[in-house]
Amino acid sequence: MGNTNTGRAFIGSFTSAGGRGIIAAAVDGTTGALTETGASDALADPSYLTLATAPGGPVLYAVSETSEGAVAAFDVQGSAPRPIGGRVPVCGAGPTHLAYSDGHLLTANYGSGSVSVLPVKTGGEPDAASGVLQHEGAGPHPDRQRGPHAHQVLPDPSGRWVLGVDLGTDAVRVFALDREAGELTQHRETALRPGTGPRHLAFHPAGRHAYVLNELEPTLTVCRWDADTGVLEPVGETPVLPDGADGPVYPSEVVVSHDGRHLWAANRGHDSIAVLALDESGERPELVTTVPCGGHWPRDLVLDPTGRRLYAANERSGNVTWFDIDPDTGVPHRAGSLDAPAASCVVFA
């Protein structure tokens, strides 16, 4: 971009609900404002995105959250994302999340309750799935936990392990990735309180704690993380809504500040962002307040690269709202919004 004070962002959306696919936007470095520069509807329901660096430059990857489940790669050098190759099946249904780890794409397949591994070719295009690990189990919720529902997969900060969060089985699984074979093997399974429905987790910047946001109960489960042994240990729960808040509420995303002092959680239904203070140990989050999310049904929440602004993808109101964060209190203050129908995810280049 011509302005050196301008960054870039990419917004995923549900094309089946009127979304425009993947929207590219310029980010004003001074105000945080988003300005659309182009879009691609080459992939159906690109609900979650991640960026990785390939030999030829940055590559954007997207899941296709459909019953047949796929991923695709996009060149993002121009004003609009451009497909690199075609859609590649993940051999799983309804992928909701993906991550890049050392030359491989990992997808969490909600519908089939599995995690897939796809090697990435030199040019950045995903190759055919080399491994699919099927979760097993169920939970007490009569509708949402009849079987496994993998919702998130991500590498830990050390890069030694991969964690998979499963809403259907109230568990977080720890995997080892065999990079030669392109396969995952399960190392441990950490059980969380039955019926909580864990959805996403985020690590403390020090790397010794993880915070699991639960979807079926508006709570945050605090865990100790030992990267040497690959052990995740739950040590407590904290509410992400004040007493007496109206329901039902379905928390969606959790974000930790770069300095490890604050944590934010998006609450769908309550349409709020919860602000929690973290103590020095990282083990005792405290709910400070909630603020309106700037729309309806906040599906995703993300910090910009500076850590000074927070962005909420509000799916049902069709907009992405950004907030300036008070560095002392961690409280976000609304600063602007961009129309983005059926918005589901935001990533920054």
N, C-alpha and C positions, 0 to 999 in steps of 0.2 A: 504494500500500500504506500502511497506517496507520503502520507503523514506518519512520521516516526513515532508519534504519540498515539497511534491507532493500532489496536489489536484486532483479533478476529474471534468470532464465536459461531457455533453451529447448533441449531435447534432441531431435535427430532420431533416427529408428530405422527398421529394415527391418520393415515390416508382414508381408512374406512369410516372415519368420523368427520371427514371434511378437511383434514390436514393437508398441507402442501408438500409433504415428504420431508426433506432435509433443507432447512433454510440457513443460508450463510448470512452473517451480519458483521459489519464493522463495529468495533467497540471504541468509543471515545475514551482515551486514557485519562482525561481530566474529569469528566462527568460520569463515566460508566455507561452512557447512553448507547443503545443498540440501533443500528440503521441497516435494514435489509439490503443486501447486494445481489442476491440471486437465490434460486431454489432448484431442487431436483426431486421429481416424483418417480424416479426410475425404480425404486424399491417400495413394495407395499408395507405399510405400517412400520417404518423405521423408528421404533419407540425408544431405543437406547443406542448411544453412540460412544465411541472412544477413539482417541487419536494415538497414533504411534509413528515412530520415525523409521522410514525405509531408506535404502540406499539412494533412491531418487528424490527423497524429500518426505514431508509429512503425509501420512495416509489416514483418512477417516474411515472407520469401520462402523457398520450399522447392523443390528439384528433386524430381521423381518419377523415381527411378532404375529405369525400366522400359524394355522394348524399344521402346515407342512414345514415350518421353521427353516430359516435360511439366514445367511450373512452375506454382505457385499462390501466391497472396498471402493473408496472414492478419492480421486485426485482433488485437492483443495487449493491448487495454485491459482486458479482463476476466480472470477467473481461468484461463480456458482459451482457446487460440487459436480464432478464429472465421474461417471462410473469407470472403474478399472475392472474389465472383465464382466462376468455376469454374477447372478446370485448363486450361492453354493449351499446346498442342504446341510443342516447341522445334525441330521438323523435324530431329531427330537422335536417335540411340539411346543409352540408358543414360547420361544426364547424371549426373556424379559431383560437380560443383562449380558454384557460381554466385557472381557478384559483382555489386554495384550500382555503376554509374558514370554520373554526370551524367544522370539521367533514363532510363537503360537498364539492363536486366538482361542479363548475359552468362553463358552456360552452356558448360561444357566437357563434350562428349558423348563418353564413353569408347568406347561401342560403335561409333559411326560415325566416330570420329576427326575431329570437327568442333567448331567454336565457333559458337554462335548469339547473335544480338542481338535483344532484345525491348524495344521502347519501353514505358515505364510511363505509364499514364494518370494524370490529375490525382488521381483517388481512390485511386491506389496499385495498381490492378489491371494486370497485364501485358497488353499488346496482342499481336497476332499477330506472329510473328517477321518482322523486316524485313531480316535478313541472316543467311546461313549461310556460313561460310568453311570449306571442306573441306581438311584436312591431307593431305599425300601422303608416301609413303615407308614404310620398314620397318626392322627391326633384326635382329641375328643370333640372338636367342633364338627357338628353334623353335616355341614355343607362344604366347608373350606378345607377340611383335613381328612378326607376319606382316603387319601393316598399322598405320596410325596409331591411337593411343589417347589422345586429349586427356584429361588428368586434372585440370587446374586452369587457371583463367583469373582474372586479377586485375589491377587498375590498379596502376601503379607509384606511389611516394610523391608524385611531382610532379604526377600526374594527367594527364600528357601522353601516356602510352603505356599499352597493355594487353599483358600477357605471358601466353602460353599454354604450359603445360608438357605435353609429349607423351611418354608412356611408350613408345609403340610405335616411335617414330622417333629416340629418344635426342636430342631437340632441345627448345630453348626458342625459341618464336617471339615476335617483337615486332610488335605491331600498332598502327595508328593507327585511332581510332574517329571516323568521320564522324557527328557527332551530328545533323546535319540529315537525312541519308539513312538513318541507323541501320544502318550497314554498317562492317565491318572491312576494312582493307587491310593486307597483310603488308609490314612495313618491313624486317625482317631475320630470319634464322634462324640461331641459334647451335647448332652441333653439339657435343654432349657425347661422352664416351668411349663407343664402341659397346658395347651390352649392359648398360649401367648401369640403364636404365629409369627416367628421372627422373619423379618423381611430384608433388611439391609444392615450392614455394620460399617463402622468407620474406626480407624485406628487413631490413638493419641499420637502426636508427633514424636514423642519419646520412644514409641514402639513397644511399650510394655503393657498397654491396656487397649482393649477394644470395646466399643459401645454398640450393642445390638438393639436396633429399633424394632419393636414388635407392632404388627399390624392389627392383630385381633384383640389386643388390649393396649391402651395408650400408655405404654411403659417403655423404659429403656433399661436393658439388662447390662450391667457393668461386668466386664470380664478381665481377668489378668491374662496376659499373653506371654508365653515363654518361647522365643524363637529358637532357642537351643534344642529344646525337646519337642517342639510342635504341640504344646499343650495349652488349651484354652480353658480357663476356669472361671465360671460365674461366681461373683462375690456379692451381688446385690441388685436391686431394682429401684428405679426412680420414676415417678409419674411425669408425663410430658404435657399434662393438662391440669389446670387448677381444680380444686374440689368443686363439685356442683356443675361442671361444664356439661352442656347439652351433648347428647350423642345421637346416633352412633358416630364414632370417629375412627378413621383408618390411617394411622401414621404411615408415612411413605419413605422419607429420606432423612438421614442424619449426617451432619457435617461438623467437624471439629476445627477450631481456629488454628492458625499456623503457630501461635504461641502457646497453645494448649490451655488457655484460660477460659474459653467459652465453647459451648456446643449448641447447635441449633437442630431442631427437628420440625419437619413439615407435617401438619395435621389436616388430612382431608376430612371433609364434613364440618369440622370446626373452622376450617379455612383460615388457619393461623400458622404462625411460626413460633415455636416454643424456644425460649432463650434460657439456657441453663449455665450456671457458673460451675467451673471445675476447680477443686482445691489442688494443692500442690501434689498430693499423692495421685490424683487422677481417679480416685475410687469413690468419691462422694459428690456426684453432681447434685446441684440444687436448682430447682425450677425458680427462675427469677420473675418471668412474666411471659405473656404471649402477645403477639402483635398480628394484625390482619395481614394475610398473605398477598393482598393486592389483586385478588381474583377469586375463582372458585375451583376447588379440587387441586391443591398443589401437589403434583405428582413427583416433582424433582426439585432439589435445592442444591445450589453449588456456589462456592466462593470463586471470585475471579483470581487470577494469578497473584495479585498483590495481597489478597486476603483482606482488603478494605471494603469490599462490596459483596453482597449476597444476592443471588438471582433465583427467583422461583418460577418454575414452569407450571402455570395454572391451566390444567387440561380442559376443564369444562367451560371456563370463561374464555379460553383461547387467547391467552396472552402470557408474555414473560415480563415479570415485574422485577426491578432492581432496587436495592436498598443500600444506603450508606450505613456503615456500622460504627456505632460509638465505641472507640477503642478501649474505653474504661469499663463501660457497663456491658458491652456486647449487644446492646439493643439496636436492631435495624430500624432505619427510618426511610420510608418510601421516597424514591427519587425519580422514578419514571417507569414507563411500560411500553412494550412493543406488541402489536397484534400478531398472534401466531396461532391459528386455529388448531385445536386438539394438541397443543404443545405437551410434550412428555419428557423432554430431556434437554439439557444445555451443557455443552463442553466448550472449553476455551483452547485456542491454539497458542 
